[in-house]
């Protein structure tokens, strides 16, 4: 008897898909809403492909192996229904019902086992076709029906269950509220530690937060070293951390102008197709236009870094917006 090579190949592929699907389902309950949705979506896609592979293996088993006619007819109905059942079970797993994981965990192996049995007629003398088909078929029917039964039961009125769910939701909301308040208290305690001798960057993380914005701006105004700190940040290339120099109550001194020009030249060098995310860098630098205009208005010579930036932006421009940005930079570079 020749080995069922085609069936073995298909079942090997099914095993890989099965492992990937189960991994996604196992990860789903532990993530946030976005991560959970992504894991369930991947699991659903992998499950659909897995069912196509299992269907192909079963078709080969029915054609080239031995399978009762009534079992083959039953599989025509059970295959799509079981796939839907796995999707429903996956949703239940995502909602925290770990017991629903049994449905996707057991159904594929049952189909694979039956396909392999049907392709090995030598086993039929010991394992009668009718008995094996009935036992495996009954298990498949029960597992397929489980998510549908659970959904039906969930749709029926159940005051006790609804009360438990409402209480659980209330407890969860209270816990989340406590966590949010604890986070706010930690942020408030950290902010309260700041003072006139704090580094400028300590205030920047609060500057555009709705709760701390006004207080952060007032605190920055009282910093004794904000000018030196800003220059030091620019010397480290942290140009994008300083979105609005005027907002920081800085003076357009020669040292600030020189540090800004060097930082701008360094950032302009990253606007190149040899660099990753070069368009993202160009878009970020577009946000520096208010700083550039303010410094030029205060007689800061940025001609060299602006010329470099304009040329690089024009070289990578893929839209009228980027071309317009390059034109604006060219015009600012000519301002004396």
N, C-alpha and C positions, 0 to 999 in steps of 0.2 A: 504493500500500500504506500503510495506516495505521500510525503508530508504535505500538509495544507499550507504551503508557503504564503499564498496570498492572504489567507486568514491570519496567519502569524504576524505578517507585516502590518496588517490593519489593526490588529489587537495591540501590537507594540506601539503604534502611533496613538491609539486610543489611551494606552496607559500614560503616555506623556501628557496628553490633553487632560486626562483625569487628574493627574497630580497637580497640574497648573491650576485647574478649576478649583480643586479642594484647597489649594494654598490661598487663592483669592478669597474664598468663602471663610476660611479660618481667620484671615486678617481683617475681614469686614467689621466685626463687632468692636474692635479695639480702636478704630480711627475716629476722626471727627466726621461731621456730616458729609463734607466733600470727599474725604478719603473713603468713607463707607460707600458712598454712591459710586465712586470710581471702581472700587474693588468688586462691587456687585455687578457693575456693567461689564467688566472684564470677565467675571465668572459666567455671566449670561452668554457672552460671545463664545467663550471657550466651550461652554456646555452645548451650544448649538452645533459647533463644529464637531465636537465629540459624538453627538447623536447622529450626525451624517456618517461619520466613520463607522459607528456601531451598526447603523442601518445597512451600509455597504457590506459589512462582515456577515450580517444576518441574511442578506440577499444571496451572497455566495454560498452560505451554509444551506439555504433552502434549495438552491439550484444544484449544487455539486455534492451536498451531503444528504442526510436523511432527517426529515422533519415532518411530523404529522401535518396534514393539510389544515386541520382546525387550529393548530398552533401557529402556522404561518399566517392564517387569516387574522388570528388574534393579535399577532405582532403588528400588523398593519394599523390597527387601532391603538395599540398600547404604546408604540414608539412616539408618536406626536404627543399623546396625552402625558406620557412620562416626562417628556422634555419640558412641557408646560409645568408639570408638577415640580420639577427641579428648580425652575425659575421662581415659582411661588415659595418653595422651601428656602431658596436663597434670600428672598425678601424677608421671610420670617427670621432667618439667621441674623440678618442685618438689624432687625428690631430687638435682638437679644435672646431669641428662642434657640438655645443651643441644641435642643432635642431635634429640631428640624434638620440638622446637619446629617442625620441618619439617612434621609431620603437621597440626597446626591451622593452620599458615601456608598450606599449599597446598590442602587439601581444599575449603574454602569457595570460593576463586576458581574451582576446577574446576567445582563444581556451578553457580556463577553463570554462568560462561562457557557451559556447556552449555545452561542455561535460555535465555540470550540468543540463542545460535545457533539453538535450536529455534524461537524466535519470529521469526526472520528468514529465511523460506523463500528469499528471493532469494540467499542465500549457498549454498544447497544445490547449486546447479548447479556451483559451483566446489569446494565442500567437501562431498563425498558423505556422505550420512547414515550409511551403514554404517561408513565409515572414521573419521569424526569420533567416532561413538558408541563404536567399538571402542578408539580411542586414548585418549579421555578416560576411558572406562570402565575400561580397563586401569590407567591412572594412579590412579584412585580405588580400585580393588581393591588395588593394591600399597600405597598409603598407609594404607588401612584395615587391611590385614593386618599392617602393620609392628608396631604396639603388641602385637597378640596374639602374634606370633612372638617378640617380645622378652620378653613375660611367660612364654611357654612355655620359652624358653631359660633364663630366670632360675630357673625351677622345677627344671630338670634339674641333677643333681649335677655340680659343677665344682670340684674341690679347689683348683686354681690360682687360680680367681676368688675362692673363699671365703678363701683365704690372703691375697690382695691386699686384699680388703675388710676382713679382720680387722686387717691391718697398717695400712691407712689409718685405721680406727677408732681403733687404738691411738695412732697419731701425732696424730690430732685430739684425743683425750682428753688426751694429754700437753701439747699446745699450750694447751688450755683450762685445764688445771691450772696451767701456768705463768702464764697470764693472771690466774687467780684469785689465785695467790700474789703476783703483782706488785701487784694491787689491794690485797691485805691489807697488803703492805709499805708501799704509799703511804699507806694509812689510818693505819697504825701510826706512820709518820714524821710525819704531820700531827698526830696526837694527842700525840706526844712533844714537840712544840713548845709545847703549852699549859702554862701555869703560873699562879701566883697573880695575875698582872697581866693575864691574858687576859680578854676580854669574856665575859659570861655566855652569850651566844648561841653562842659557839664550842663550848661544851660541850653545848649542848642537842641538837645533831645526833647526839651519841653516847649520850645519856642512856638511851635505851630499846633500844640495840643490845646483843644478847646478849653480844658479846665485850667491850664497853667499859662496860656499864652501871654496874657497881660502881665502876670507876675514875673514871668521869665524875662520879658522885655524890660520891666522895671529893674530886675536884678542885674541884667546885663549892663544897664546904665550906671550901676554902682560899682562895677568891677574895676579894680585898680589896674589890671594888666590886660584889658581886653584888646588893646591895640597890638601889644607885643604877642599876645596869644594868637590873634588872627594872622599876623605875619608868620609866626611859627607854623601854623596849620598850612598856610600857603606854601611854605618852604618844603613841607612834606607832601605837596601835591594834592592836598585835600580841598581842591577848588570847589567841588560840588557840595561840600558841607556848608559853604558860605554863599547862600542863594541871594541874599540882599545885604550888601555891606552897609548901606544907609540905615537899615533896620537895626544894626548892631551899634549905631552911634559911633562909627569909626571916623577917623580923619584921613583924607586922601593925601597922605604924606608921600615923599619920594620913596621911602622904604616900603610902604604898602604897595605903591605902584610897581616897584621893581619885583617884589615878591609875587604880585598878581600876574605880571607879565610872564615870569618864569613858569608859574603854575599853568597858565593858559597855553604856553608853548608846549609844555609836557602833555597836556590833555589833547592838544591839536594833533600831536604825533600819533595818537591812538585812533584818529579818524583815518584809517587806512585799511584797504582790503586784506592786508597781511595780518590784521588784528581781528580778534573775535568781537562781535557786537559793535562794529564800527559805526553803524547807523544809530544804535542806541546812544553811543557816546556823543554823536553829532546832535541828536535831539536834546540830550542833557545840556550840552553847551549852548544850545539855543536859549535855554533859560538863563544864561549869563548875560544876555543883552542889557538888562537894566544896570548891572554892575559895570559893564564895559562903557555904556553911555555916561554913567556918573563919573567914572574915572577920567574919561576923555574930556568931559566938561570941566574937570578940575586940572586940566593941563598934564594929564598922564600920557606919556608916549607909549602906545601899544601897537605901533605900526608893524614891527617885526612879527610878533606872535599872531596878530590879526591877519597879516598876509599869508602866513603859514596855514592858519585855520581856513581862510577862504579858499586857498588852493586845494587843500585836502578835501574840504566839503564838496567842492565842485567836481573833484575827481571821482567821488563815490556817489554823487547825487543820483537818486532814482525817482525823484518826484519834483514837481514845481515848488513844493515847500522847501526842499533842500537847496534847489537852485536859488530861490528867493533869499534864503538864509545866507548863502554865499555872496549874493549881490549886496545884502545889507552889511556884511562884514567888510567887503571891499570898500564900500562907501565910508564906513567908520574908520578904516585904516588910512584913508586919505585926509581925514580931519586933522588939522594942525591947531 
